[in-house]
Amino acid sequence: MNLDNSSNRVRISLDVSAKVNEQLEALANEEGTSKSDILRKAIALVTVAVEAKHNGQKLGILDKDRHVLSEIVGL
């Protein structure tokens, strides 16, 4: 699912705590991208989780052998 349609962008203002801003900056620096892009990716990930939940599926972290290491809950 591609949520990034640059021709229809809307600017929003978002208030976050200093800690959340630090986390966004750290993730953006680590990924070599912008905080906006990190937020877009987060929204895409939550969208996948919600769709999976509606389909009776779960979201998890797998190792290279496809063994479930952890299940993502609460999204």
Buried (B, 14 or more C-beta within 10 A) or exposed (E): EEEEEEEEEEEEEEEEEEEEEEBBEEBBEEEEEEBBBBBBBEEBEEEBBEEBEEEEEEBEEEEEEEEEEEEBEEE
